[in-house]
């Protein structure tokens, strides 16, 4: 009877440990997913090399820390013993494979490739007997081939549940053969361990999908809240938040901050003569042209649609004198890129106002009101003009009006 009671206690203990390890694994996967999504939103293939390198190193660091945390938690739960190690091993394999699908950078690839040597005491494979070494080498080569194939074919694999399951099975099989070489457990146990690994991956993938859906929903909400639906650029709500941040940051600093406000000349005539759908196309044309040119020339400006046909550009770290040639180039690009719509050539011009944040400004509104005033000075002077701190420039005549 005592033996039966002890056996039940041990089974319950193992079940609790299994649940804890599973929950910890899901938690680590969630953290990795959030970090990866947050970093990937901030970089692209066009980002500077150092930014991409920092992001990839951060992702690799988070993966490495996750593996260490999992190991420490497992040892705490088992009081330093390696009993029931299959549970810990499957959890680690799950994180390794999941990160291969999610992160897809070379640091994650190398972590997967080098992980067997970490397991064998940092490349100390003396513990392997000579008769076992060929099995280790063969299974390791097989594992490397599977890892590289997954790395190269990730996007295609994600679109096929059967391919995903097949590669997942091969990944788990290659790892459990490696572990079998070292531990010499009954060979049929490989099948048991593999089944548990596949179940683990199914649970983790389900939970990860929910996390990813939540992240995508959050991103969609962020876009809806902060970006203009028609033009795709930042909207008035985003400007209001940014305005508070930049005022607090730049008001007491020596670093300059310049704001440009512009609107489309005779915009009402586009709506009245061609209809509101044409007016919408004009708005999109202006927004996309300005945003494209700002990106191509790396002006460091942020473009917002303030409302109607009015737009704002915020230039951090630039004076009005530095912004004036930038604005002229933006205006010239727009004028030299007419909008062709329904067989009609639509020439679009814009008027600007520019001013710098001053120490005397008590809020961002003071700067905004000043820029708005300069914009209307440009419009009242005949449109297609630029007013910089009270001085109006005629783009076509290239002269400054008093």
C-alpha positions, 0 to 999 in steps of 0.5 A: 500500500505505501508503494502505491501511495508513493507511486500516485504521489510521484505521478501527481508530482510529475503531472504538476511539473509537466503543467508548470513546464508547459505553462512556462514554455507558453509564457516564454514563447509569448515573450519571444513573439512580442519581442520579435514582432516589436522589433520587426515593425521597426526594421526592414531590408532598407534599414541601416545594417547596424539597426538590423544587426542590433535587432537580430542580436536582441532576438538571439539574446532573448532566445538564449535567455529563454533556454537558460530560464527554462533550464533553471526552472526545470532544475528547480522543479526537480531539485537539480535532478535530471529525472523526467528530462524528456519533458525539459528536452521537448520544451527546449526543442519546441522553443528552438523550432518555433523560433526558426519559424518566427524569427528567421535570422541567421543568429537563430539559425546558428543557435539551432546548429550549435545547440547539440554542442552546447548540450554535450558540454560545450563541444566536449564529446569525450563522454561519447564512446567511439562506437557511438561517435558515428551515430552522433555525427550522422544524426548531427549532419541530418539535424543540420540539413533539416535546420537549414532546409527549414530556415530556407523554406519557412514561408512555403512551409507555413502555407502547408500544414502537412509539410510543416508537420513532416519537417517538424517530425524530422526535426524532433526525430534528429534531436531524439536520435542525438539524445539516444546516442548519449543516454542509450534509452530503449529505442522505442522511447524515441517514438514516445518522445517524438509524439510528445514533441509533436503534441507540444508543438501543436499546443505551442503553435495554437497559443502562438497563433492566438498571440500573433492574432492579438498582435495583428489586431492591435497593429490594425487598431494602431493603424486605424487610430493613428493613420489617415484612412484615405491617404495612409499617412499619420492623422490628426490624432497622431499629430496631437500625441506627437505634438505634446511629446516634441514640445516637452522634448525640444522646448528646453533643448538647444536642438531645433525643431521646425514645423511646416504646414501646407495645403493644396491650392484651389482644392475646392475647384477640384471637388466642384469641377471634377467631383469629390472622388477626384478630390480624394485622388488629389489628396492621395497624390499629394500625400504619396508624392510628398511621403515618397520624396521625403523617404528617398531624400531622407529628410527625417521629416514626419508627415501628417494630414491635419484635416481636409486639404491641410498637411503638416511636416515636423522636422526634428533637428533642423532650422527653417533655413535648413528646411527651406531647400527641402520644402522647395524640392518637395514642391518641385517634385509635386509640380513636376509630377502631375496627376493623370486621371480619366484622361485629364492632366491635373496640375497641383500646386501647394502653399507653405508656412514654416516656423521654428519652435521658440523658447517663448512658446508656452505650448505647441499651439503657439508654434502651430498658430504661427505656422498657420498664420504664415500659410495663410500669408502665402495663400493671400499673396497669390498661392504657390508660395512659401512663407518662412518666419514672416518672409514670403517666397514666390516659387516661380519668380524666385524672389522674396516679397516684403 
